[in-house]
Amino acid sequence: MWLVFRKEIKELLRDRKTLFFMIALPLLLFPLIFGGVAYFSGKAIEKAQTKTLNYAIIGAENAPILSAKIAEVDDLSQVNTDLQSGNETGIKALITSETVDFVLVIPATFSDDILSVGQNTLTLYLNDAGLNMVQRRLNKIIDNIAESNRDQAFITLGISEEIQKGLLEPILVDKVSTADKRENIGEKIGGLIPYIIFILCLQGAMLPATDIGAGEKERGTLETLLISPIPRNQLVMGKFFTIAFAGVTSAMVTVGSLFVWGVVLSQGMAIELITEFMGAISAVDFLLMFAMLVPIVAIFAAVLLSMSIYAKSFKEAQGYMTPLVFIVIIPIILAMLPGIKLEGIYAWVPLMNVALAIKELIKGTMDYMALIPIFLSTTAIAGLLIAFCIYWFNREKVLFR
């Protein structure tokens, strides 16, 4: 068995394409992708926030103070228009033609005196399908004027500051959370970690699995291996351990790379936060996470090897394996849904139970008794799949179809 394992590992190390997908791709490309997405997303938001917007105001004479405040903003440029407030078609056409980014309609009833008119209603026309930050920019101006008008009304009515607070917010809820920082962060990112690790383990194992089974069929080397004095079950286990090793290696390299790049590119508070969060997770919890991944990787490796052995060609094996990604994603997504906890039937559902357990370990709220059904279910399924893989490999009509 270990002789076959060493042989398969040597072949993997000689294959530059496999090494690229297992090590170079996770080490360099994935962090570059994530960093690039974060960088360009930030640039897009920054551009939307600083872009000069063209606007038109209909009824500016009804609110001279508001109109003047909007005109004072550097990144807003006014466009004059003769349209009236009732001409909705013309206003929409003005925006559709990109002559202006938004049109603000101020009614004739507008007044800064809240006590005389009550609530004022402004109508804002814009194309809200894109990232434009129009309403956010306007709200900064309008809210300041609204607060000033409200404060003036309170002064006129002779209402004290304490009563003002009561009128604006009659009941104030003072929230005291019993969750510590680790639990808060774990709740937010705990569901994402198993998603990333599972997919990376699966993706990292796919290419070696395809090559070890279907690839050997295409190259004609499988027959040579079968006539060797090594028992069939040991041949299968050697190939199985190679696939499992490749999956774990790819996942660990990727996670380690993302962590290192995150620390290198982060600054000050980010490094301190990451260090504090990682330091709160004990070595035992890390070992448990890794231990739970062992039967999961075994499940992936057994399924992938069975598919690869059955496939006639490298291309056919890839076709069988691609849908497996979506099958794996479903229980992980279900584990991230609110209200789904590591208890009852969920502690026995493969993949979902491990995803929930990793989340609980990261949060620091793990019920360690739940590890019993987790290890029992995943280990039993992994054992059955390995047994099926050995049975599959012993069938001549499968090997030579």
N, C-alpha and C positions, 0 to 999 in steps of 0.2 A: 504493500500500500504506500509506504513512504518513498519507496523507489519510484513509483509512478508519480507521486506528488513532486519529488525533486525534478523528475523529467519534465513535467508540465510547467513547473515554475521556471526552469531554464529556458524552455521554449517561449514562455511569456516575456522573459527578460531579453530575449534575442529579438523579439518583435517590437520594433520601434513604434508602430502604430498603437499597439496595446499599451505600451509604457506611456505614450503621450496621453491617451485617454484616462489612464489610471492615476498618473502623477502630475505630468506637466499641465494638463487641462485644469484639474482642480486647484493646483498650486498657483497658477497665473491667470488663467482665463476667467474662472468663476469670480474671483475677487475683482477682476477688471470689469466684468459685466455688472456686478452689484454696485461697484464704485461708480461706473459710468452712468448707470441708471440714477443713482443718488445725485451725481453731479449735474447731469442734464435736467433732472427734475427741479433741482434747486435753481438752476439758471432760468428755466422756464417760468418758475414762480417769481423770481426776481425781475425778469423782463416784464411780466404781466403787472407787477407792482409799480414799476418805474416808467412804463410806456406812457407817452403823452396821448391822452384821449381827447378826441374832438366831441363836442357836445353842443346841444341847442337847448335853450330855455324858452318855453312858451308861457307867457304870463309873468315875465320877470318883474314887471312894474307892480305886481301884487305882493311881492316879497323882496324889496330892495336890499335888505340886510343879508338875506340868504343868498341872493344873486351875487352880491358883492363879495361875500366870503368864498363862494365857488370860484369866482373870477380871480381871486388872489392866489389860488393854488397853481404852482408852477407847471405841474404835469397835466393840467386840463386846459384845453384851448377851445374857446367859444366860437361857434359858427352861427351867423345870423340867419334867421328864417322868417318868412312871412306866413307860415302855416298857423292855423288856429287850432285850439284844443279839440274842437269837434271833428277835425279832419284826421281820423285815426289811420285811414288808408295812406294818406300822404306822409304821416309820421313814420309808419312802418316802412314805407318805400325809401325814406331818407336813411333809415338804418340799414336796410337790405342792400342799398347801393354803396354802403360804406362811406357815405358822405360824413356821417357822424357815428360815434360809438354808442351814444345814448341821447335820449331826449327827456327832459324833465318838464312836466306840465304842472304849473302852479295855478290853482283855481282862484277866481275873483274873491272868494270868501276867506282867503287866507289872512290871518292876522297873528301878530306876535302876542296879542292880549288873549291869553287862554281863558280868562274869566268871561270874556264877551262872546267867544266863538266856540269854545270847547276844543275838541280834537280837530286838528287840521289833517287833510289827506292830500298827499302829493302822488302823482302818477309818473312812474318811471318806465320808459320804453327802452328796451335793449335786447340784443341777441345774447341770451344767457346760456347758449350751448357750449361756449368755449371758456377758457380760463382768462377772465378779463378784469376781475377785481373791481368792477364798476360800483357795485352796491357797497362794498366795504369802504371804498374811498369816500363815497357820498355820505355814508353813515357817520363817518368821523366829523364831517362838517355839520350835518343836520342834528346830530346828537348834542353837539356843543350848544347850538342855538336853542334846541328844545329844553336842555337843562337850564339855560339862562332864563328862558321864558317861564319855566316852571318855578324857579327860585324867586323870580319877580312876583309871580302870582301868590306864592306863599307869604312873601313880605307884605304884599298889599292886604292879605287876609289876616296878617298878624299871627301867623302860626309859628310856634317855636321850632327849633331845630329837631328836638326829640320827637315831637308830634309829626314833623315832616317825614322822618325816617319810618314812623309807624304807618303813615298813610301810603308811602311808597312800597313798603314791605311789611304788611300787617303781622305776618308770622315769620320769624327767622329760625331756621333749623341749624343748630351748631353741630356739625358732624364730627364724631370722634371714631376713627377707624381702629379696629383692633388688629388689623393686618400690618405686619412690619414691612420694611422696604423690600425684603427678599420675596415675600408673598405677593406684593403688588407687582413687582417686575416679573415674577414667575407666572402670574396669571396672564400677563400680556404676551410674553414670548414663549411660555412653556409649551403651548400647543404647536408652535412653529418649529421647535427644535426636533421633535421626532419626525415631523413631515420632511424636513431637510435630510436628516440622517437616513431614514428609510429609503427615500428616493435615491440618495447617493449610493447606498449599499446595493440597491437593485441595479442602478445604471452601471456602477463599477463592475458588477458581476456579469452583466449581459454579454459584453464583448468576449471575455475569456470563455464563457459558457458556450457561446456560438462557435468559437474556434475549436474548442476541445471536443465537441461532438460532431456537429455538421461539418466543421472545417476539416476534421480528420477523414470524414467520408469523402469529401471532394478531393483531398490530396491522395487518397488511397492508402493512408498509413494505418487506418483502423484495423485492417485485416492482419497486418504485421504484429500489431499490439495484441490481438486476440489469440494468436498462435503461441504467444510467450507462455512460460509455465506459471505465470501469476494468476491466481484464481479470479474469476469474474467480479466477485464482490469486492476484492481488494482493488481491482482496476477502477471500479465505480467510486470507491471511497477516496482513492488517490485523486481522481478528477474532481470529486465533490469538495474535498478540502482545498484544492487549488482555486475553485470558483469562490468558495466562502472567504478564503484569504484575500483574494482580489477585491471582493466587495467591501470587506472591512477596511482594507488598506486605502481604497479610494475614498471611503467616507471619512476616515480619520485624517487623511491628508487634507481633504477639503475643509473640514471643520477647523483643523489646526491652522490652515492657511487663512481662513476667514478671521479667526480670532487674532492671529499675529498681525495681519494687515489692519484689522480694526484698531488694535492698540497702537500700531505705528502711525496710522493716519489720524487718530483721535488726538485730542489735546486736553490738558488740564483736568477738568471735571469729568470728562468722558472716561479717561483712564482711571481716575479715582473711583468712579461709579462701577466700572467693569471689575476692577480689582476687588472692591468691597463686595460686589455681588458674587463673584467667583469664590472669594474667600469664605463666604457664608455657607457654601455647599461643601459638606464634609467629604473626605476621601471615600468613606463607606458608600455614600450616595452615588459617587462617580463609579465605583466598582459595581454597584447594583445596576446602574444604567447599562454598563458594558455587559454585565452578565445576562441581562434581559435581551440584549441584542444578539447574543450567541444563538439561541433557538430561532430567532427571526431570520438571521442570515442563513441558518441551516435550511429553513423553509424556502427562502429565495433560491438558494443554491440547488436544492433538490428539484424544485419545479423547473428551473432554467435548464438543468442538465437533462431532465426527462424530455423537455421540448426539443433540445438540441440533438439528443439521440434519435428522436422520432423523425426530425426533419431530414429531407433528402439533400438539401443544399444550405449553404450559408445564408442565402437570401430568404429561403423559406423559414429558417429558424428565426431570423429577424422579424418576419411577419407574424410568427406565433408569439414572440416575446413582447412586441410593442404594446398590445392591449393590456398586458400585465401591469403596466404603469398605472393605468386608470383603475384597475381592480384594487391596487394597493392604496391609491389615494382615497377611495371612498371611506373605509373605516377610520382613516386618520382625520378626515374632514368631520366625520360624525363625532369623533372624540373632542373636537374643538367647539362643538355646539354648546350653548349655555344649557345648564341643567343636566348634562351628562357627567356622571361621577363614577369613580372607580368603586362600584359596589353592585351587589346583585349579579344579574346576568352579564353586565358589562365587564366584570372581572374575568369572565371566561371567554369572551369574544376575541379571537386572535387579532393581532395588530392593534385593534382598538384598545385592548387592555394594557399593552405595553406603552402605547402613546399616552394614555391617561396616567400610567404609573410614572413615566418620565416627567410629565408635567407636575405631578404631585411631589416628586423628589426635588425638582427645581424650586418649587414653592416652599418646601420644607414642611408640608402637611401630609406626608405619606403615612398611611396605615400599613405597617409592614406585614400584617397578617394577610393582606391582599396579595402578597407575593406568592402565596401557596397556590391559589387557582391560576395565577399568571404563568408560573413555571410549569405547572401540571399540564395546562392546556396547550401552551406553545411547544413544550418538549414532546408531548404525545403526538401532536400534529407533525412536528419535524421528524420524529422517529418513523411515523407511518409513511411520510413522503420519501424518506431515504429508503425504506424497505421497498416501496413501489418503484423507486428509481433502479434499485438492484434487480428487481423482477423484470422491469422493462428492458434492462441491459442484457438480460439472459435470454430474451426472445429473439431468435434469428430473423423472424419476419419484420421486426422493428429495426434491427440493426442494418438489414440489407434491403429495405423497401425502396 
